[in-house]
Amino acid sequence: IPGTDRLSAIGILKFFDVAAQNAYDNFFELPNAPPAPKTNVIALDQKIVFDWGFDIAAAMATETSSIKGYDFQGYNVYQLPSASAQIEQAKRLATFDVNDAVGNVEDKFFDASTGVVATKVVQFGTNSGIKRSITVTKDAIKGGAPLVNGIKYYFAVTSYNYNPSPTAVPNNVENPIKIFTVIPQSPDPGITYSYSPEDTIKTIHTTGTSDGSSFALVIDPTKVNGHNYEVTFNADGSWNLDDKTTSTTKLANKTNLSGDGNYDFTDGLQVKVLGPPLLGKSWSYVSASPANLSPVATAADPSYTGGRWLTGGSHGGELFFGGIFMEPNFWGGTTVTPDKYTKVEIRFRPMASFTDLNGNGSYNIGEPYTVDDPTKTQKAFMYSGFSGSSYLGFFDIPFTAWDVNDPDNPRQLNVALRDRDKNHQWDLHFAASPADPLLPNGGDQRFNYTFILISTYDASGTMYGDGSGGTINLWGGPNGDQIDVQWTMWVNDRGNGGMLAEESIFTLIPNFVNTQADVFGFTANANTNSSAQAVLDVEKINVFPNPYYGVNTEELNKFQRFVTFNHLPANAKIRIFNLAGIMVKTIDKVGGSQFQRWDLQNENGLPVASGVYIAYIDMPDLGTTKILKLAVIQEEQILDRF
């Protein structure tokens, strides 16, 4: 009986009973593997490319497979020792799995050596993300030796799924292996490939100013066609690949901008388009030169000689220590589309004086203040909350805001504030501790947000407020009457000179996303097929193994003896002579691959004797010939079949 003793026999019985019960419960509709990958195999010079992304419909059928709780999880690539080998003999070369929380897949199995049901890793996922091609250059069966042209190798590409249910037996199903027999080879005579697998073709950003980028990755060098291509963008940010040579669209409405391996293939290429996310990219703070310090700051700290006085406060923003957000990354909506965000300069004026409400002799955030030059400031639309009914009015702020995308023609921008404490001024985020009843709102100046808008500054104060309560929803949803915010500031006192300690410029730079104005172009250089090159390639013609020393590693048995000529043109006549000048064999090669075998037999079908032979190769299409010498040492023949 199975198992090592009666207890293990019962254990294996229970193990198989679970699978049988699951089959019964599902009316014997057993889980199936995802559709097998439709794979194209490209044999190259000491390289083999496996491409299962060339038919995107087939790839999608595999990757969207969901059968009774079993969802597609990944691909495996194997090398095998022979065309008849089993999966247990295979070397796994790679696993490309969905980037999720699954990773390795463990499942139960019966261990015949111990007689117990154990658990082991059966799928070696790494959350690598899906990839649909691989280039193999090493022989994993022989310890990583380089692939050799003219030698047969055996591979398989499979897909597998996974069911996370603890009651799923098994919890994964993989395709049966379909073995590909592949012979690496140099290009046929006269052919020169413009690229190698995984070469990168750079694109040129011909129009537009986005921070996006694009490039083409060569998957199948044999299919590169010399065409001109353009990447263009749609209003929703999706992109297209247009073949300008044929005036056709190869890819349309693609949305992947991540740069991962999950891009479609076309014409032997994988074109990748990258687009920056809708985030702030960078910020800068520059003190005025010459310095223009606040007398309030220098009175409070005589050692202050200038420098940044505000900070981010770790509020979760993408810039400035968490204090700066592009509005979609804050809590509210905006009418600003991704292609409209601008580089903004905020030009601060230093504090000139303040009203000491609590009499402590120093400035406390929330106390009224003035700046050195009010003519270089502007007003802001202020709200105590986020609806039109919370509109407070149009009041002075200590800075101006500017769109400087065109630095030669800066455009002043509107600003809105969330003035939670209703003191009608711009304040930093701060809370007095303990509360101070002499300060506005007890010194609680938290959650005072500054919104930099996209609209041109309205000095009349009528654009966002009607002067008697306001009509704009500062923080509305997609269908609300929302304001056109591009940047949100939620900033704190840095503890260096105090609020408005100096004149300065604070600059915010967004990621400039891909827009309809952006175009990337490139040319995929064509492969060449030249008769002149084919004549030169005659020098590459060879025969292997040479010498033939009793055996060829490619032979299946002792009744199949041969050597192989390589790098031959489509049509050739091979005449083989012994050293006495007697022709022992004529081989006519007509079409087909660059390889041609000689079975080491003469014209009468008898094995040739050991010795040195001359191969005279006539290539009429090229008008040239080649002579090779070949040594044959035959194995001693012992008759063991009667």
N, C-alpha and C positions, 0 to 999 in steps of 0.2 A: 504493500500500500504506500501511497505518497507520504512523505514525512519521515522523520527519523524514529518516531515512536508513536504510540497511540494518541498522545495528547496533541502532537503536531499534526497528525492525520485529521483529528477533529478540527484543529485550527484552519487547515486548508479547506476543509469541507465548509466551514462557516464562511470563509473568504469567498469561495465560489458561489455559495448560496446567496450572498448579497447581490452579486452580479445577476444571478438567475432571477432573483426576486424583482430587481429593477427592470429586467427585460419583460417579465410577466406584467408588472404594473404599467408598462408603456406599450402593452399589446404587441410585444416583440418588435417594436419599431426602435431598433438600436441606434445610438448616436453615430453619425457619420463625420468623417473628416471634412474640412473645407474643400472646395474644388482645388484640384492639384494645380500648381503654378504652370502656366503656359510659358515654356522656357525656350529662348533662342540661344544657341551656343555658337560662339565665334572663336575659331582656332587661329591664333596669331603666332608670331615669332617668340617661342618660349613662354607664351602666355595663353590663357584661355579665359574668355569673358562669358559669363552666364547672365543673361538679360531676361528677366521675367516681367519687365515693365513695358515692353514694346507694344503689347496689346493691352491698353489701359482698361478696356471693358472686361477682359478676362481677369486682370489684376483686381479690379473693383469687385467682381463676383466672388473672388477669394476673400478679399479683406472685409467685405460686408456680410460674410456668411454668419448666420446665427441659426442654430438648429437645436431645438429643445434644451435651451440653456447653455449650449456650447457655442461660444463666440470665438471668432478668429483671434489668434493671439500672436502668431509669428511664422517666420520661415526658417528652415534649416538647410544648410548646404553641406553635403557629405562627399568624401572621396572614398572609393572602394577599391579592393585589390584586384577584382576581376569583373567581367560582365555578368557572372552568375552569382556574385557574392550576396550575402544576406546583410540586413541592416546591422546585425550584431558585429559584423566584421568592418563596419565603416568607421572612418575617422571624420568626426564632425569638424568642419572648417569654420563655420560661422552660424550664428543665430541672430536674426534681425526681428525683434519683437516689439509689440506695441509699448509705447512709453507710458506705463501706468504703474499701479502698485503691485503687479503680479510678480514680475521677475522670474526667478526659478520656480518651476512647477514640480512639486513633490507628489508622489502617488504610492499606493501600497502595492506590494508584490510578494509572491511566495518565494522565499529563499530556500531552494532545494538543499543547499549545503548545510543549513542549520535546522531546516524543518519548521521555520516560523514565518509568519507574515510580517514583513518589515516595510519600512518607508525609505524611499530614495528619490533623489532628483532625477526626473525623467525628461524635463525640458529645461535647457540652460539659458533662460532669458536673462537679459541684463538691462531691460528698459532702454535699449539702444535707439529705439525708434525704427520705423519701417524703412527698409532700403530694398530696392528691386534689382540690384545687379551686384556682381562681385567679379573681381579680376584675380585669377589664380596664377601664381608664378612659381610655387614650390610644390614638391611632391611630398605630401604628408605621410604617405605610406612608407616612404624611404627616408623618413627623418628630416624632411625639409630640404632635400636636395633640389636644385633648380630643375624645372621641366626641360625635357630634351625633345627637340623637334624630331618628328617621324615616329615617336613612340606612342602607343595607345595608353590612354588614361581613362579612368572610369569615375563618373560623378553622378550625383542625384541632387535635386532640389525639391523639397517638400514644404507643405504648410501644415500647421497644427492649430487646434482650437483648445479651449479650456472652459471648464464649468466649475465655478467656485464653490458650488454646493458641497458640503461635507459628506453628503450621501451619494454623490455622483461616483459611480464605479464603472469604468475608469473615469478620472476627471479630465482627461485629455485624449484626443484622437488625432493621429497623424496619418497623412497619405502613405500608402505603400510606395516604396521607392521605385522610380522609373530610371533605369541606369542609362546614362549617355556615354557612348564611347567616343573619345575625342583625341585627335592627333594634332598637337601643336605644329605649326609650320610657318616658315617665312613667306612673305608675299610671293605670288606667282611671278615668273620672269616678266620684267617690264613694268610691274605695278609698284608704285611708291605711295605709301599711306602718308597723308599730311599730319596725322596725329597718332599718338598712342592712347590706349585706354586710360581714362582718368586725367588726361590733359585738360587744361583749362583754357577756354577761349575768352579773352577779355572783351567787354563791351565798352562802347563809347556813349557817354551821356550827352546825346546830341542836342537836346533841348530840355529846358526846365531847370529848376534849382533845388530839387529835393535832396534829402540826405540818403535816399535809397540807392541801391546798386543792383547790378545784375551780372551774371556770367553764365557761360555754357560749359558743361562738363561733358567730355567725350565719353560715350558709353561703347559704341560700336564704330570703330574707325572705318570699317568697310562701307558704311552707309553715308558718310559725310559727302555732301554733294556740291559744294562750292557756292551755295546760294547766299544771298544777303537777307538778313532778318532784322526785324524791329520789335521791341517790346513797347507796347502802348498801354495806357491805363484808362479805365472807365470812371464815371462820376462816383461810383460807390467804392473806389479804391481797388477793385479787381483788375486783373491784367490779361493781356492777350499777347500771343506770339504770332506775328505776321511774316510770311515768306514774301519778301518784296520782289524776288525774282519771278515767282509764279503768280503773284497777286492773290495768294490764298492765306487764310487764317489757319494756322496749325493748332493753336491752343486758344481757347476763348474763356473769358470770365473766371480765370483762376484766382484763388484767394490766398494760397500759401505764400507767406512772406517771411517765413521763419529761417530759411536757409538749411533745413534738415534734408533728409533723403527722400521725403515724400513728395516728389515732383514728377510730373509725367515725362515720358520719353517721346521724342519725335525726330525722325531723320538721323538716328544714331546719336542724338544729343539729349542731355537733360539740362534744360534751361532753368536756372534758378533766379528768382527775383526776390530781393530782400527790401523790406521797407521798415523804417524805424517805427516803433510804436508811438502812439500819441502821448508823448511824455515831454517834460522839460529836459533839455539836453545839458545846459550849463548856465552858470551865473558868474557875475563878477562884481566886485565892489571897488571903486576907485575914489580915493580922497581927492578933493580939489587941490590944484596946484597953481598958485601958492595956497597953503593951508588957510582955511577960513573956519576957525574954531568958535564954538558957542561960548560966550562968557559965562553962561550958567554951568557948562561943563568944566571949564578951567577953574571957576570959583569952588566947585565941589571937589575937584581933584586937580591941584596945581601941577601934578606930574603928567597929566594927559597932554599928549602932543599930537593927537590925531589917530585915526584908525577906525575900523569897523565897530559900530556901536549897537547893531541889531543882529539877531541870530534866529535860527529856525524853531527851536523849542521842541523838536521831536514830535511833531503833530501828524506825521504820516505822509507828508508830501514827498515828491520824487526829487526835489532839489533843496538846497540850502538847509541842510540838517533837518529836513522834514517840514520846513515852513513854507515852501512854495509848491503849488499845484497848478498843472494845467486843469482848467475847470472841469472837464469830464472825469478827472480823477479825484475831484472833491465830491461833495455830497449832491450837488445840484446839476441841472441840465443847462444847456446853452444852445443858442441858435447859431453859434459859430461852427462852420463846417471844418473838417480837418485840414483842408488846403488853405485856410485863411489866417491861421495863427501867425503872429508877428514877433520879431525881436523887439523888446521893449526896454527903454531906458526910463528909470525913475530918478528924477533929479531933486534931491533933498536940499532944503535950506536949513541952516543951523538955528537953534533956538536963541532968541534974543533976550527974552524975559519971561517971567511966569507969575502967577498969582498964588501966593503961599497960603492955601486955604487952612492948613492945620498948624501953621506957624512954626514948623520945625526947621526952617531956614534952608531947606533943600527941595529940589523938585521931586514931586511924587506923581507917577503916571495917573492921569485923569484930571490933574489941575490945569486950569486955563493957561495958555502960553501964546507968545507971539514969535515970529521968525524975523530974521534980519532984513529981508527984502520981500514984502508981500507981493510986489509986482511980478515976482518970479515964481509964484504959486498959482494954484487954480482951486476951483471948488469941486465938490463931489456930491452926488446924490446919496443921501443918507437914509437908512431904514433901521428901525429897531428890531425888526424881524425879517420875514422873507415873503411877505405878501404886499400887495399894493396898499392895503389899509395901514401898514406899518411905516409908511413913508413919513420922514421927519422934515425934509427940506433940502436945500442946496446950500452947503456951508463950506467954509475955507478948509483947505488941507495944506500941509507944509511941503508940498512937492508938486511937480508936474510929471505927467506920464506921456511918453512919446513912442510912436511906431518908427523904428529906425531901420526897417528893411532896406530902404533907400536912404543911406546916411546923408546924402546931399540934399534930400528933401524930407526932413523929419515931419511927422504928422502928429499933432497933439491929440491925445485920447481922453475919452470920458472915463471917470472913476466912480464907483459906487462903494459905499461902506455899510457894513452891518454895525451900527452904533448902538450896541445893546444897552449901554448905561445912559443913553440919550443926552450926552453932554455936548453934542453937536461939534465934535472935533475928532481928528485922527489920533488914536492911541495905540500903544503896543498891548499885547496880551499880558495881563498881570493881575494878581490878586493880593491885596494887602493882608498881612497876617500878623497880628489879629486885625479884624476889620476896623476901619477908621471912619467913624460917623461924620467926620468933617470933610471927607472926600466924596466925590460923586459915586453914588451906588455903594457907599461904604468902602471904597477902594477896590471894588471888584470890577476890573476892566477886562475880564476874560472874554474870549470868543468875539473879539472885535476883528472882523475879517475885511480885507481890502480886495476889491474886485476891479481888475483892469479890463476895460471893455474894448471892443474892436471899433466902435464908432468914433468918428471925429468929434473932438471936444465941442460941446455946446455951452458957450459962456452964458447963455440966457437962462439956463437951468430949466428949460421947458421940455426937453426931449424925453426924460424919464419921469417927470413929475409935473402935475398940473398946478402946483403951488398950494393946493388945499387938501393934500392927503395922498396923492400919488395914484397911479393906475397900473404900474408894472409889477408883475410877480417876479421878485428878485430870484426866486429859487424854485421854479416850476418844473413840471414834468414835460415830456416830449410834446404834448399837445397844449401846454399852458402858454400863457402870455409871458414867456420867460425872457430874461435879459441876455444880451449878447456878450457874455463874459468869456475872456480867453485865459486870463491868469487870475489865480487867487493867492493872496498873501495872508499868512497867519503867523506873525512874527513876534519875537520877544526882545526884551532888553538883554544885551550881551554882558552888561556889567563893565563896560569899557567907555567911560565918559558920560554915560547916560543917554536918554532919548534925544535924538537930533543934535548930537554932540559936535557935528561938523557938516560942512557942505560936502556933498558926495554924489556920485552917480552909481546906482544899483541897476545892473543890466541882466535881463532874463532872455535866454535864447531857447526856442523850442526845437524839437525834432521837426524838420520840414519833411512832411510825408509825401509820397508819390501822388501826383495829380495828373489830370488830363494834359497838362502842359509838358509833362516829362516823357521823353522818348529815349530808349537805349537801343543802339544799333551794333551789329557785328556781322562779320562775314566768316563762314565756315569754309576754309580753303579746300578746294577739291583734291581728291586723289588723282594721280596721273597714271596713264598707261601708255608707255612709249616703246616703240619698236627699237629705237636706238638704245634705250635702257635695257631692253630684253637681250640685245646682243651682248651688252656689257655684263649682264647677269649670268651669261654662260659660264663665267669663271666660278660661280657659286655651285655649279652642278657637282654632285659628289655621290658616293655610294657607301653604304654602311650596312653591317659592320665591316670594316676593312682594316686588318685582315679578318676574314671569316675563320674563326678558330674552333671548328667543330660544333658550334652552337650559336644561335641567335636568341636573345632574351625574349623576342617577340614570337618565337615559334611555339606552337601549342603541343606538338609531339614530334617524334623523330622522323615521321613520315612527311613532315612539312618543313622543308629546308628552303631558306631564301635569303637573299640580300636585297636591299632597296636602293634604287636611284632616286635622288631628290632634286628639286628645283628645276624640273624639266618643263619645257614649254608644252602647249597643248598637243602638238604633233611632233613625234620624233621616231627615228628608227635606230635601235641599238643593236649593233653587231658585236658579238663577243668571239675573240680569237684566243687560241693558246699561243705559246711562245714559238711554236713551229709555223705560225701563220695560218693555221687551219681554223676556219670559222666553225665554232661549235654550236652557236645559237643566234637566232635573229628574233628580236622582239619589236613588234610594231606598237607604238603608243599612239592612240588616237583619242584626243579629247580627254576629259576627266581631270583628275587632280594632278598635281606636280610630281606625284610619286609613281614609281613603276618597279615592280618586283621581278627578280630573276630567280627561278626555282632551283638553281644550281643543277639543272639537267640540260643535256644536249638536245639536238633536234629529234633524237629517237626516244626521248623520255627517260634516258638513263642518267644516273648521277655522274657528274663530271669528276675527273680525277683531281686530287690535290695538286696545286701548282699556282703559277702566276698567269693571269688572264688580262687581255687587253680589251677594253670596251671602247668601241668607236661609235660615237653618238652623232647622228646626222639630223640636223634641224632645218628642213627645207623652208619652212615659213620665215626663218630668220636668216637663211643663207649662210649658215656657219656650222662648224662641227666642234666636237670636244673629244679628247682621248683621255681615258682613265686607266690606271693599272689597279688590278684587284688580286689579292692573294687569297686562295681558298685552301684551307686545311680541313679535309673531311674527317669526320669522326669514324673510328673503326666500326665497320659494319659486322654485326653478329646476328645471324639469322635466328630469331626466336619465334617466328610464326611459320607454320607448316601447312 
